[in-house]
Amino acid sequence: QVQLVESGGGLVQAGGSLRLSCAASGSIFSINAMGWYRQAPGKQRELVAVLTSDSSTNYADSVKGRFTISRDNAKNTVYLQMNSLKPEDTAVYYCNANIRTVVSRYYWGQGTQVTVSS
């Protein structure tokens, strides 16, 4: 059984910063890509940032230069540092990871709310 547990969401004023964390636990053999998605009310879930096992990164155009994804492999944890937050960043942020136990599959966290006030 694998779990992804997110933390770090909250309410912040525009221009502020938040740091999200996502820790993977369970019978993990290896972790490939880890990343963050978000879903705003009435919108589809979208990719925010992803970090692969070879340290390649991919960011949504809307967050480039403001958000930074990083990973602590020893702790099976991925982080999302969010700076210069805008009201349009308001969404539920979900952690996603490709984890190998017996087989490789994608797992989702439960989501953490980020609200940016103007």
LUMBAKE-6360 format. One record per residue (C-alpha): x, y, z; residue number from 1. Coordinates in Angstrom, 2 decimals, decimal comma, padded with zeros to 5 digits. Example, Ala and Ser with C-alpha at 12.3 -4.5 7.8 and 13.67 -1.06 7.14 Angstrom:
! residues 2
012,30	-004,50	007,80	1;
013,67	-001,06	007,14	2;
***
This chain:
! residues 118
000,00	000,00	000,00	1;
001,35	003,40	-001,02	2;
000,21	006,74	000,31	3;
000,98	010,30	-000,76	4;
000,38	012,87	001,95	5;
000,44	016,56	001,07	6;
000,87	019,52	003,37	7;
001,58	023,22	003,21	8;
-001,51	024,67	001,61	9;
-003,34	027,66	002,99	10;
-004,46	031,23	002,46	11;
-001,97	033,83	001,29	12;
-002,14	037,30	-000,16	13;
-001,18	037,97	-003,74	14;
002,59	038,28	-004,06	15;
003,16	035,91	-001,17	16;
004,74	032,49	-001,02	17;
003,84	028,97	000,04	18;
005,72	025,71	000,08	19;
003,90	022,47	-000,54	20;
005,26	019,10	000,52	21;
004,26	015,60	-000,52	22;
005,65	012,54	001,23	23;
005,32	009,05	-000,19	24;
005,17	006,08	002,14	25;
004,52	002,36	001,97	26;
006,06	-000,60	000,21	27;
008,06	001,45	-002,27	28;
010,72	-000,14	-004,42	29;
011,51	002,98	-006,42	30;
010,00	006,33	-007,39	31;
010,19	007,65	-010,90	32;
008,54	010,98	-011,64	33;
006,93	013,08	-008,94	34;
004,89	016,15	-009,65	35;
002,10	018,54	-008,86	36;
-001,23	019,16	-010,53	37;
-003,94	021,62	-009,65	38;
-007,65	021,95	-010,17	39;
-009,54	025,19	-009,85	40;
-013,34	025,26	-009,45	41;
-015,05	024,53	-012,74	42;
-011,79	023,72	-014,49	43;
-009,95	020,58	-015,47	44;
-007,00	019,31	-013,51	45;
-003,77	020,62	-015,03	46;
-000,09	019,92	-014,71	47;
001,84	022,44	-012,64	48;
005,30	020,89	-012,46	49;
006,97	017,50	-012,71	50;
010,41	016,24	-011,71	51;
011,73	012,98	-013,09	52;
014,19	010,60	-011,48	53;
016,98	011,99	-013,71	54;
016,22	015,51	-012,45	55;
014,48	016,72	-015,58	56;
011,76	019,27	-014,89	57;
008,72	020,49	-016,74	58;
006,60	023,46	-015,72	59;
003,32	024,89	-016,90	60;
003,93	028,14	-018,74	61;
001,77	029,97	-016,21	62;
004,12	029,15	-013,32	63;
007,54	029,32	-014,96	64;
009,86	031,63	-013,08	65;
007,60	031,64	-010,02	66;
007,36	028,00	-008,91	67;
010,19	025,58	-008,24	68;
009,85	021,83	-007,84	69;
012,43	019,88	-005,88	70;
012,80	016,46	-004,37	71;
014,44	014,76	-001,39	72;
014,97	011,19	-002,51	73;
016,04	010,05	000,96	74;
012,68	011,16	002,33	75;
010,60	010,18	-000,72	76;
009,31	013,74	-000,66	77;
008,64	016,29	-003,37	78;
008,27	020,01	-002,74	79;
006,72	022,88	-004,63	80;
007,99	026,33	-003,72	81;
005,47	028,86	-004,93	82;
006,51	032,52	-005,06	83;
004,80	035,63	-006,39	84;
001,46	033,95	-006,02	85;
-001,50	035,28	-007,98	86;
-005,24	034,91	-007,39	87;
-005,39	032,68	-010,47	88;
-003,14	030,19	-008,68	89;
-006,04	029,43	-006,35	90;
-006,84	025,74	-006,66	91;
-006,61	022,37	-004,98	92;
-003,08	021,12	-005,52	93;
-002,53	017,39	-005,93	94;
000,66	015,43	-005,67	95;
001,22	012,72	-008,27	96;
003,95	010,10	-008,37	97;
004,94	007,16	-010,49	98;
005,94	004,55	-007,96	99;
007,14	001,02	-008,38	100;
006,07	-001,55	-005,82	101;
005,54	-004,88	-007,56	102;
004,60	-002,94	-010,68	103;
004,82	000,75	-011,55	104;
001,72	002,88	-011,40	105;
000,65	006,43	-010,71	106;
-000,62	007,48	-007,31	107;
-002,45	010,64	-006,21	108;
-002,49	012,52	-002,96	109;
-005,67	013,76	-001,36	110;
-005,09	017,37	-002,36	111;
-004,34	020,55	-000,46	112;
-006,15	023,86	-000,90	113;
-004,21	026,94	-001,93	114;
-006,12	030,21	-001,85	115;
-004,56	033,47	-003,00	116;
-006,43	036,62	-002,10	117;
-006,16	039,81	-004,11	118;
***
